């Protein structure tokens, strides 16, 4: 149902019954992940790994499902951080991709930092480099701007682009 509401040509842009149905479905999935059985993260990632193809739009579906369903409180959740960091580098200069990866990593850090602090500190340099790239801070004479106002999606009233992947981001 989320696939039909949020992705591709079959996306329903005007919902007569409930305008916020995609939001509530994502919220339901997000809140139910704490009830997943132990080992469910491995099962979820096994299902999603084939969808992470950088030449196909399925990568965005996989990222949305990963950020929505991956249980951050499961034992061993930190084991997916190197994989997430590697996936983050696959797509550059796309605001929704960066926002969702930052939200996923911040949530994983929130739940695993007390036990895996030194491992997180080793990743700070890479994360900070990505954040500098996202913010587009000038560090040299370059005048290239990554995110400008000419993006393809129109802004909505809440500040997010309409029909973007920002619905999956944790607020």
C-alpha angles and dihedrals in degrees: 000000000000089000091054094046101043112024140061134339093323091063112130105224098180115046112192097189103043125000092196098049095116090051093051093046091052090047090051092051092046093051094045095056092084088065094055114117120253111278094032092119091064090050093048093049092047089056094045102043094079089054093057095092112145092208094056135063089234087086089076093050090050092049092049092049092045094052091044100045108027108111108228095191096056117113108260096024089132088066089076095055096087089049091049090049089052092048091049090065093056095077121042132189097015113124098203092050092050093044094051093046091050091049092049093048093045091051092048089048092049092056100038107032096094092059101029103035098133092049090052091049089057089058096048093092093054093045092047091050090053092048091052088052092049095047089047094223111182108245096162143006094296118123097191113127118202102197116036134160093266095080116139099247125073119237118253127214093267093055098255121110113260116258093006128138090257089101088078094054117103112246 
